[in-house]
Amino acid sequence: MHSGSARTVLKNNRNLLKNNKRKKFVFTSGKPNKVEKEKFDHLILNTEYQQSIKKRLLKENKKRFYKILVLFIILFVSLMVWLIKVL
């Protein structure tokens, strides 16, 4: 892909260097993106809140396990049926 003549590219690069307000090194590899940590109120982080999170995670993990189990059973049965037909 060509984005224009060489003169235009050089002019745009010079203009970028003159712009002091731009964020430098934004897309460099190896630099982690800075994500602001969530600020929690210590009153919210009580045992009831932790228990509710734990219950929710257990339910989600149980659902995921059952989905994987059902998928495995369907694949296994279909493979067995296919092998019986072939033999």
C-alpha positions in Angstrom: 0.0 0.0 0.0 1.3 3.4 -1.0 0.0 6.4 0.9 1.1 9.1 -1.4 4.2 10.7 -2.9 7.5 10.7 -1.0 7.2 14.5 -0.5 3.8 14.1 1.2 5.1 11.4 3.5 8.1 13.4 4.5 6.0 16.5 5.1 3.6 14.5 7.3 6.5 13.0 9.3 7.9 16.5 9.9 4.5 17.7 11.1 4.2 14.7 13.5 7.6 15.6 15.0 6.5 19.2 15.6 3.4 18.1 17.4 4.3 18.1 21.1 0.9 17.1 22.4 0.8 13.7 20.7 1.4 10.5 22.7 4.8 9.2 21.9 5.6 5.4 21.7 1.9 4.5 22.0 2.1 1.4 19.8 5.5 0.1 20.7 5.7 -3.6 21.2 6.5 -5.0 24.6 5.0 -2.0 26.4 2.0 -3.0 28.5 -1.0 -0.8 28.2 -1.6 1.2 31.4 -5.0 0.3 32.8 -6.2 2.1 35.8 -7.0 -0.1 38.7 -10.5 -0.1 40.0 -10.8 1.7 43.3 -12.9 -0.3 45.7 -14.4 1.0 48.9 -13.3 -1.2 51.8 -16.8 -1.4 53.1 -18.0 -3.1 50.0 -15.3 -5.8 50.1 -16.8 -7.7 53.0 -17.3 -11.4 53.4 -20.9 -11.3 51.9 -19.6 -9.7 48.7 -16.8 -12.3 48.5 -19.2 -15.1 49.0 -21.5 -13.8 46.3 -18.6 -13.6 43.9 -17.6 -17.2 44.8 -21.1 -18.6 44.3 -21.4 -16.8 40.9 -18.0 -18.2 39.8 -18.9 -21.7 40.9 -22.1 -21.6 38.9 -20.3 -20.3 35.8 -17.7 -23.1 36.1 -20.4 -25.7 36.6 -22.2 -24.5 33.5 -19.0 -24.6 31.5 -18.2 -28.1 32.7 -21.6 -29.4 31.7 -21.3 -27.8 28.3 -18.0 -29.4 27.7 -19.2 -32.7 29.0 -22.3 -32.7 26.7 -20.1 -31.7 23.7 -17.6 -34.5 24.5 -20.5 -37.1 24.8 -22.0 -36.0 21.4 -18.6 -36.2 19.7 -17.8 -39.5 21.2 -21.2 -41.0 20.3 -20.9 -39.7 16.7 -17.4 -41.1 16.4 -18.6 -44.5 17.6 -21.5 -44.5 15.2 -19.2 -43.5 12.3 -16.8 -46.3 13.2 -19.5 -48.9 13.4 -20.8 -47.9 9.9 -17.3 -48.0 8.5 -16.5 -51.4 9.9 
